[in-house]
Amino acid sequence: MPRSAITILMLLLTLLSPASGFDSYWHSEASRRVGDEFGFSEDARKIMQLGNFSPDFFGPVADFAKIRLPGNAADSMSQYEQQNAQSRQAAIFLHFDNLSGALDANQKFDFLFQQLLHNTQTALANFGKLQGVDDRTRKTLILITLGASLHAVQDFYSHSDWVHQDFSKFPASTPSATPASTSASSKTIATPSFAAGASVPLAQTSSGLEGLVPSQSAALQPTPAQGAQSSVRAPTWFEYRDKMGDPARWPFQIKTGLYPPQPGVLLSHTHMNHDNSRLIYKEYETPGQPVVDQAQYHMAGAVPAHQNDPASAAAHQTYAFNTAVAASSEWVRKIEENADARAAIAMAKTWSLKPKEPKLLKELDAGLAAQMALSCAAGKWDGEDPPGDRGVLCKTIVDQTASPSSATSAANIEAIITGAVTRVAFPLALKYTGKFWDVHRQYHILDALTQGIASPGGKYSFTVPAKNP
């Protein structure tokens, strides 16, 4: 990579360190909190975060970004997509979207959760014992796989109406299923009553809900949002399942948005998702592709949004985010019920690139820079018009109008450098990310995660794959 491009990338990543507040948009932030909770090293956590981006990198973010990227960057993205067609086909199934209208029953959601859990445990166990590869490849596979799996779990709480349910209305006396997990969460799931309140505190309280979120996750503080509801969450799918039993018998039917969204469809991905903090999305399915406030579709649940009320929209999205964070931590604990998968995670989570892997460290930094540039170009960093400094940075990528004369603040300096990455260094950055992208094509990570879930025709299969003899 030319020295100027390396300089741009390294300066960009320095400015976008955690201290500067640009860790990532909410998917990556949820994964960061999980990494911190489970004792991941900084490098291992960042690799997991990059893996968490892969279902979007091989899917919608890349597609939307190409519309706005300059010619050479868009061409590089198109070529890369062609080289990774198989990963792109699998990535479609890792968002809990209502593909072809087929995700229409609670038991189908349950199948996706159970099959994804099995696939993740199997893939991690296999990668942990993989022969004929070096140690760094093995650790990369484990961390990227874990991150991609977490993306799917997080998307359930973002793309469905789960947080629109009023859990306080459901009978606490309904027989619960036998907990399948021995984690702290499932041991105490019978202690609180969802009928006593519509939401679950993030941290321990004196209200009889102790243990629903384990003590080690007390550091998982909510993102800033106005109002008292910023510190609460809904129960997770598995918490509610342990209490209420067979999802087919639940007193409500979960819905998720139709994807790709179609004109005139009420329950579309555009209307239903909680991906950004303002609940404002571009309606690609509408003529003219207007950017529209979608709060009217989120006026339900314990923390409802209201039209023309940004604070309520932020609180509602934070409620979904908090639930996704708790579900992500729960997901890792469930994965670790498989001893081989647990050993694989333990092997990889303390990996540090700084002492012995300077080239891999540069590849990781380049990958994170490409992730940020693509997300901003796609309008997917924190929506089409992110708040605060994030908005300054992303607007520069879209408009490509930054100049040194406008560098009057740290945010503007970041924007200038980010714009330079997009215009000058992005095609090289894409190639320079090396191992962290290439493992997808070489080891079919996303295919492994979607076994029994995906079909060649782009529809859910809902079929448990046959075991090899």
C-alpha positions in Angstrom: 0.0 0.0 0.0 1.4 3.5 -0.8 2.9 5.3 2.1 0.3 8.2 1.8 -2.6 5.7 2.0 -1.1 4.0 5.1 -0.6 7.4 6.7 -4.2 8.4 6.1 -5.5 5.1 7.5 -3.3 5.2 10.6 -4.2 8.8 11.4 -7.9 8.1 10.9 -7.8 5.1 13.3 -5.9 7.2 15.8 -8.6 9.9 15.8 -11.3 7.2 15.9 -10.0 5.5 19.0 -12.6 4.6 21.8 -11.6 7.8 23.6 -12.8 9.9 20.8 -16.3 8.4 21.0 -16.4 6.8 17.5 -16.3 3.2 18.5 -18.9 2.1 16.0 -22.6 2.3 15.3 -24.9 0.2 17.5 -24.1 -3.3 16.2 -20.4 -2.8 16.9 -21.1 -1.1 20.2 -23.2 -4.0 21.4 -20.4 -6.4 20.5 -17.8 -4.1 22.2 -19.7 -4.3 25.5 -19.9 -8.1 25.2 -16.2 -8.3 24.5 -15.4 -6.2 27.6 -17.8 -8.3 29.8 -16.1 -11.6 28.8 -12.6 -10.3 29.1 -11.6 -10.0 25.5 -8.3 -8.3 24.7 -8.7 -5.0 22.7 -7.4 -6.7 19.5 -9.6 -9.8 19.9 -12.6 -7.6 20.6 -12.0 -5.5 17.5 -11.6 -8.6 15.3 -14.9 -9.9 16.7 -16.5 -6.4 15.9 -15.2 -6.7 12.3 -16.8 -10.1 12.1 -20.0 -8.6 13.4 -19.9 -6.3 10.4 -19.5 -9.1 7.9 -23.3 -9.8 7.4 -23.7 -6.2 6.4 -20.4 -6.0 4.6 -21.5 -8.8 2.3 -25.0 -7.5 2.2 -27.0 -4.2 2.4 -24.3 -1.8 3.6 -22.1 -2.6 0.6 -25.1 -2.3 -1.8 -26.2 1.1 -0.5 -22.6 2.4 -0.2 -21.9 1.7 -3.9 -24.5 4.3 -4.8 -22.5 7.0 -3.1 -18.9 5.9 -3.4 -16.7 7.5 -6.0 -16.0 5.5 -9.2 -12.8 3.7 -8.2 -14.1 2.8 -4.8 -17.5 1.6 -6.2 -15.7 -0.5 -8.8 -13.5 -2.1 -6.1 -16.6 -2.9 -4.1 -18.3 -4.5 -7.1 -15.3 -6.6 -7.9 -15.1 -7.8 -4.3 -18.7 -8.7 -4.2 -18.3 -10.8 -7.4 -15.4 -12.6 -5.8 -17.5 -13.4 -2.6 -20.8 -14.3 -4.2 -21.3 -17.3 -1.9 -20.8 -15.2 1.3 -23.3 -12.6 -0.1 -25.9 -15.3 -0.6 -25.5 -16.6 3.0 -25.4 -13.1 4.5 -29.1 -12.5 3.5 -30.2 -15.0 6.2 -28.3 -13.4 9.1 -30.7 -10.4 9.8 -34.0 -12.0 11.0 -35.7 -10.3 8.1 -39.0 -11.5 6.8 -37.7 -12.9 3.5 -40.5 -13.6 1.0 -43.0 -13.3 3.8 -42.0 -16.7 5.2 -41.1 -15.7 8.7 -44.7 -15.8 9.9 -44.8 -18.0 13.1 -43.2 -17.9 16.5 -41.9 -21.5 16.1 -40.1 -20.4 12.9 -38.2 -17.7 14.9 -37.5 -20.3 17.5 -36.1 -22.6 14.8 -33.8 -19.9 13.5 -32.5 -19.2 17.0 -31.9 -22.9 17.8 -30.4 -23.7 14.5 -28.1 -20.6 14.6 -27.0 -21.6 18.1 -26.2 -25.1 16.9 -24.4 -23.9 13.8 -22.3 -21.4 15.9 -21.3 -24.0 18.4 -20.4 -26.4 15.7 -18.4 -23.9 13.7 -16.5 -22.6 16.7 -15.7 -26.2 17.9 -14.5 -27.2 14.4 -12.4 -24.0 13.9 -10.9 -24.5 17.3 -9.6 -27.9 16.3 -8.9 -27.2 12.7 -5.7 -28.9 11.5 -3.2 -27.7 8.9 -3.6 -24.0 9.7 -1.5 -21.6 11.8 -2.6 -20.3 15.2 -3.5 -16.8 14.0 -5.8 -18.2 11.3 -7.5 -20.4 13.8 -8.1 -17.5 16.2 -9.2 -15.2 13.4 -11.8 -17.8 12.3 -13.2 -18.1 15.8 -13.5 -14.4 16.5 -15.0 -13.5 13.1 -17.5 -16.4 13.4 -18.6 -15.3 16.9 -19.0 -11.7 15.7 -21.1 -12.7 12.7 -23.3 -14.9 14.8 -23.9 -12.0 17.3 -25.0 -9.8 14.4 -27.9 -12.1 13.7 -29.0 -12.2 17.3 -28.8 -8.4 17.6 -30.8 -7.9 14.4 -33.7 -9.8 15.9 -34.3 -7.1 18.5 -33.7 -4.4 15.9 -35.7 -5.7 13.0 -38.7 -7.2 14.8 -41.5 -5.9 17.0 -40.2 -7.8 20.1 -39.7 -4.5 22.0 -43.2 -3.4 21.0 -44.8 -6.1 23.2 -46.2 -5.2 26.6 -44.8 -8.0 28.6 -46.7 -6.9 31.7 -49.9 -8.1 30.2 -48.9 -11.7 29.9 -49.8 -14.2 32.7 -47.0 -14.9 35.1 -48.6 -18.3 36.0 -48.1 -19.8 32.6 -46.0 -23.0 33.0 -42.4 -22.4 32.0 -40.2 -24.7 30.1 -37.3 -26.3 31.8 -34.3 -23.9 31.5 -31.8 -25.3 29.0 -29.0 -23.2 30.4 -27.1 -23.2 33.6 -26.1 -19.6 33.3 -26.9 -17.0 36.0 -29.6 -15.6 33.8 -31.6 -18.8 33.3 -31.2 -19.9 37.0 -33.0 -16.8 38.1 -35.5 -16.3 35.2 -38.3 -17.7 37.3 -37.6 -15.2 40.1 -38.9 -12.1 38.5 -42.4 -11.9 37.1 -42.9 -10.2 33.8 -46.4 -9.5 35.0 -45.0 -7.2 37.6 -43.6 -4.8 35.0 -43.1 -4.3 31.3 -39.3 -4.1 31.3 -36.2 -5.5 33.1 -33.7 -3.3 34.8 -30.2 -3.5 33.3 -28.4 -3.7 36.6 -29.3 -5.4 39.9 -32.0 -3.7 42.0 -33.8 -4.3 45.3 -37.1 -5.1 43.5 -36.8 -8.9 43.4 -35.2 -8.9 39.9 -31.7 -9.7 41.1 -29.8 -12.0 38.9 -31.7 -11.6 35.7 -28.7 -9.8 34.4 -25.6 -11.4 36.0 -23.4 -9.2 38.2 -20.5 -9.3 35.8 -22.6 -7.4 33.3 -23.2 -4.5 35.6 -20.7 -2.5 33.6 -23.0 -2.6 30.6 -24.4 0.9 31.0 -27.0 2.1 28.5 -26.2 4.5 25.7 -27.2 8.1 26.6 -30.9 8.8 26.0 -33.3 11.2 27.6 -35.7 9.8 30.2 -35.7 7.2 32.9 -36.3 4.4 30.4 -32.7 4.6 29.2 -31.7 2.0 31.9 -34.3 -0.7 31.1 -34.7 -3.5 28.6 -37.2 -6.1 27.5 -36.7 -9.8 28.4 -34.7 -11.7 25.8 -36.2 -14.4 23.6 -34.6 -17.1 25.7 -35.6 -15.5 29.0 -39.2 -15.3 27.9 -39.1 -18.8 26.4 -37.8 -20.3 29.6 -40.7 -18.7 31.5 -43.5 -19.1 29.0 -42.7 -22.4 27.3 -43.4 -23.4 23.7 -43.4 -20.2 21.5 -46.3 -21.6 19.4 -48.5 -21.2 22.4 -47.5 -17.6 23.3 -50.3 -15.1 23.4 -48.7 -13.0 20.7 -47.1 -13.4 17.3 -43.8 -11.8 16.7 -43.4 -10.0 13.4 -40.4 -8.8 11.5 -40.1 -6.4 8.5 -40.5 -7.6 5.0 -37.2 -7.4 3.1 -36.6 -6.1 0.6 -39.3 -3.6 1.5 -42.1 -3.2 -0.9 -44.2 -0.1 -1.6 -47.4 0.1 0.4 -46.4 -2.7 2.8 -47.1 -1.7 6.4 -44.8 -4.3 8.1 -41.7 -3.6 6.0 -38.1 -3.5 7.1 -38.1 0.3 6.7 -41.0 0.8 9.1 -40.1 -1.8 11.7 -36.3 -1.6 12.3 -34.6 0.1 15.2 -31.2 0.5 13.6 -30.5 4.2 14.3 -31.1 6.5 17.3 -33.5 8.8 15.5 -35.8 6.2 13.9 -35.5 8.2 10.6 -34.9 6.1 7.5 -34.6 6.5 3.7 -37.6 4.8 2.1 -35.9 3.1 -0.8 -39.2 1.5 -1.8 -41.0 4.9 -2.2 -40.6 7.1 -5.3 -38.0 9.7 -4.7 -36.6 7.7 -1.8 -37.6 10.3 0.9 -36.0 10.3 4.3 -38.9 9.9 6.7 -39.5 9.8 10.4 -40.8 6.3 11.2 -41.8 6.9 14.8 -45.4 6.3 14.0 -44.6 2.6 13.6 -42.9 2.4 17.0 -45.7 3.7 19.3 -46.0 0.5 21.4 -44.3 -1.4 24.2 -42.9 -0.3 27.5 -40.9 2.6 26.0 -43.0 3.8 23.0 -41.8 6.4 20.5 -44.0 9.3 19.6 -44.1 11.4 16.4 -42.2 14.7 16.5 -40.6 13.7 19.7 -36.8 12.9 19.2 -36.3 12.1 22.9 -38.9 9.4 22.8 -37.5 8.0 19.6 -34.0 7.9 21.2 -35.4 6.2 24.3 -37.3 3.6 22.3 -34.2 2.7 20.2 -32.1 2.6 23.3 -34.6 0.1 24.8 -34.1 -2.1 21.8 -30.3 -1.7 22.0 -30.2 -2.5 25.7 -32.2 -5.7 25.0 -29.8 -6.6 22.2 -26.8 -6.1 24.5 -28.3 -8.4 27.1 -29.2 -10.9 24.4 -25.6 -10.8 23.1 -24.2 -11.6 26.5 -26.7 -14.4 26.9 -25.8 -15.7 23.5 -22.1 -16.1 24.4 -23.1 -18.0 27.5 -25.3 -20.3 25.6 -22.6 -20.9 23.0 -20.2 -21.8 25.9 -22.6 -24.6 27.1 -20.7 -26.5 24.4 -17.4 -27.4 25.9 -15.4 -27.3 22.6 -16.9 -24.0 21.6 -16.1 -22.6 25.0 -12.5 -23.8 24.6 -12.3 -22.1 21.2 -13.5 -18.8 22.6 -11.0 -19.1 25.5 -8.2 -19.7 23.0 -8.9 -16.6 20.9 -10.3 -14.0 23.3 -6.9 -12.9 24.8 -5.1 -12.6 21.5 -3.0 -9.5 21.2 -1.6 -8.5 17.8 0.7 -5.7 19.0 3.7 -7.6 20.2 4.2 -10.1 17.3 1.7 -9.3 14.5 2.3 -5.8 13.2 1.1 -6.6 9.7 -2.1 -8.1 11.0 -2.6 -5.1 13.2 -2.4 -2.8 10.2 -4.9 -5.1 8.4 -7.2 -4.8 11.3 -7.0 -1.1 11.4 -7.6 -0.9 7.6 -10.6 -3.2 8.0 -12.1 -0.9 10.7 -11.5 2.1 8.6 -13.2 0.5 5.6 -16.1 -0.5 7.8 -16.6 3.1 9.0 -16.3 4.5 5.5 -18.8 2.1 4.0 -21.3 2.6 6.8 -21.2 6.3 6.5 -21.4 6.2 2.7 -24.4 3.9 3.0 -26.2 6.1 5.6 -25.9 3.2 8.1 -23.4 4.6 10.7 -26.3 6.0 12.8 -28.9 6.8 10.1 -28.9 9.2 7.2 -28.2 12.2 9.4 -26.3 11.1 12.5 -26.3 13.4 15.5 -23.3 15.5 16.6 -19.8 14.9 15.4 -20.8 11.6 13.8 -22.9 13.7 11.4 -20.0 15.9 10.5 -17.9 12.9 9.7 -20.4 11.0 7.7 -21.6 14.0 5.7 -18.1 14.6 4.5 -17.9 11.0 3.2 -21.2 11.5 1.3 -20.6 14.9 0.0 -16.8 14.6 -0.5 -16.4 18.4 0.0 -13.9 18.6 2.9 -10.9 20.8 2.5 -8.0 21.7 4.9 -9.4 25.2 5.2 -12.5 23.9 7.0 -10.5 22.1 9.7 -11.6 24.3 12.6 -12.5 21.5 15.0 -11.6 17.9 15.8 -14.8 16.7 14.1 -13.9 18.5 10.9 -10.4 17.1 10.9 -11.8 13.6 11.3 -14.2 14.3 8.5 -11.4 15.4 6.2 -9.3 12.4 6.9 -12.3 10.0 6.5 -13.2 11.6 3.2 -9.6 11.0 2.1 -9.9 7.4 3.0 -13.1 7.1 0.9 -11.7 9.0 -2.1 -8.0 7.9 -2.1 -7.4 4.9 0.1 -10.6 2.9 0.1 -9.8 0.6 -2.8 -6.4 -0.1 -1.3 -7.8 -0.5 2.2 -10.2 -3.1 0.9 -7.3 -5.2 -0.4 -5.2 -4.5 2.6 -7.7 -6.0 5.1 -6.3 -9.3 4.0 -7.0 -12.2 6.4 -10.0 -10.6 8.1 -12.0 -10.6 4.9 -10.4 -13.4 3.0 -11.3 -16.0 5.6 -14.9 -15.7 4.5 -14.2 -16.9 1.0 -11.6 -19.5 2.1 -13.5 -21.1 5.0 -17.2 -20.2 4.2 -18.0 -18.8 7.6 -21.4 -17.4 6.8 -22.4 -20.6 5.0 -21.5 -22.6 8.1 -23.7 -20.3 10.2 -26.7 -20.6 7.9 -26.8 -24.4 7.5 -30.4 -25.5 7.7 -31.5 -21.9 7.5 -30.6 -20.8 4.0 -31.7 -22.2 0.6 -30.1 -21.5 -2.8 -33.3 -19.6 -3.9 -32.9 -16.9 -1.2 -35.7 -18.3 1.0 -35.6 -19.8 4.5 -35.4 -23.6 4.5 -36.4 -24.3 8.1 -34.8 -27.7 7.7 -32.4 -29.4 10.1 -29.5 -30.6 7.9 -28.8 -34.3 7.8 -25.8 -35.4 9.8 -22.8 -36.7 8.0 -22.5 -40.5 8.3 
